[in-house]
Amino acid sequence: MTREDIIRMTREARLHVFGGDVIEALERFAALVAAEKEKQIIDILRRLQDRNDSHNYYAYAINVIKGETHENPYLYTIRL
């Protein structure tokens, strides 16, 4: 994440505005940072999965992050 990404997220969370609910703004900012980091992790996992066709661990991890899991990962089908 670059400095510009963080500045953009602070503006999107309205942290640059004084007054108002600081806790709400911080919660919005934290959610934006977490979503960006999740996106970056999923991108890394997708690239790893693309390089390795012998198993689906990375694809399974992507769906765990997204909340789309199957109870038995061995019965799992890849949904990228």
Secondary structure as GFF3:
##gff-version 3
##sequence-region A 1 80
A	DSSP	alpha_helix	3	12	.	.	.	ID=ss1
A	DSSP	alpha_helix	22	51	.	.	.	ID=ss2
A	DSSP	alpha_helix	57	66	.	.	.	ID=ss3
A	DSSP	three_ten_helix	73	75	.	.	.	ID=ss4
###
